Amino acid sequence: MSDENKEYDGIRYRPEKNSPLVFRILFFGLLTWGVIFMAYYLFSGWSSYGEFAEIKKAKEARLAVQQEKASAGQAVPAHEEIRTTNLAAEGKKEFAARCASCHGADGKGGIGPDLTAKQYKYGKTAPEVTASISDGRPGGMPGFKNELSGDKIQGLVQYVLSL
């Protein structure tokens, strides 16, 4: 008895010799794409170890730059920087004009903090004091980078550190 005339639950059995053309195209396309994809990654030299090494090298370079910046800021003591240039006299004049109203004429404090103390809240090195003067600090210290030249700010820094 042949399978062509059989019915199963009302569905007539019809054997096909070939699958539909759309399925064959999709199957062979997917197979071709898979072979090309695997060949590319096998023969191109790509590996996750290579990417990891590149990321690690970039991170180490960033850390080295940060360490150089940190060591450069601490390399020269503040008192050595004061001796290199003599802007402290001009800094004293600027201090009397702009800073004495808050920090006192002798720098011992008033509205602002005492500048003769051993430690400052934001640091007592020349770069830190420069940042405080030029950018200001929260709580009342205004920034002077738009009002004073770089030499005048450095003179103020030298004078404040000499107090």
Secondary structure in CASP SS format (residue, H / E / C, confidence):
PFRMAT SS
TARGET T0000
AUTHOR 0000-0000-0000
METHOD secondary structure of the structure
MODEL  1
M C 1.00
S C 1.00
D H 1.00
E H 1.00
N H 1.00
K C 1.00
E E 1.00
Y E 1.00
D C 1.00
G C 1.00
I E 1.00
R E 1.00
Y C 1.00
R C 1.00
P C 1.00
E C 1.00
K C 1.00
N C 1.00
S C 1.00
P C 1.00
L H 1.00
V H 1.00
F H 1.00
R H 1.00
I H 1.00
L H 1.00
F H 1.00
F H 1.00
G H 1.00
L H 1.00
L H 1.00
T H 1.00
W H 1.00
G H 1.00
V H 1.00
I H 1.00
F H 1.00
M H 1.00
A H 1.00
Y H 1.00
Y H 1.00
L H 1.00
F H 1.00
S C 1.00
G C 1.00
W C 1.00
S C 1.00
S H 1.00
Y H 1.00
G H 1.00
E H 1.00
F H 1.00
A H 1.00
E H 1.00
I H 1.00
K H 1.00
K H 1.00
A H 1.00
K H 1.00
E H 1.00
A H 1.00
R H 1.00
L H 1.00
A H 1.00
V H 1.00
Q H 1.00
Q H 1.00
E H 1.00
K H 1.00
A H 1.00
S H 1.00
A H 1.00
G H 1.00
Q H 1.00
A H 1.00
V C 1.00
P C 1.00
A H 1.00
H H 1.00
E H 1.00
E H 1.00
I H 1.00
R H 1.00
T H 1.00
T C 1.00
N C 1.00
L C 1.00
A H 1.00
A H 1.00
E H 1.00
G H 1.00
K H 1.00
K H 1.00
E H 1.00
F H 1.00
A H 1.00
A H 1.00
R H 1.00
C H 1.00
A H 1.00
S H 1.00
C H 1.00
H H 1.00
G C 1.00
A C 1.00
D C 1.00
G C 1.00
K C 1.00
G C 1.00
G C 1.00
I C 1.00
G C 1.00
P C 1.00
D C 1.00
L C 1.00
T C 1.00
A C 1.00
K C 1.00
Q C 1.00
Y C 1.00
K C 1.00
Y C 1.00
G C 1.00
K C 1.00
T C 1.00
A H 1.00
P H 1.00
E H 1.00
V H 1.00
T H 1.00
A H 1.00
S H 1.00
I H 1.00
S H 1.00
D H 1.00
G C 1.00
R E 1.00
P C 1.00
G C 1.00
G C 1.00
M E 1.00
P C 1.00
G C 1.00
F C 1.00
K C 1.00
N C 1.00
E C 1.00
L C 1.00
S C 1.00
G H 1.00
D H 1.00
K H 1.00
I H 1.00
Q H 1.00
G H 1.00
L H 1.00
V H 1.00
Q H 1.00
Y H 1.00
V H 1.00
L H 1.00
S H 1.00
L C 1.00
END
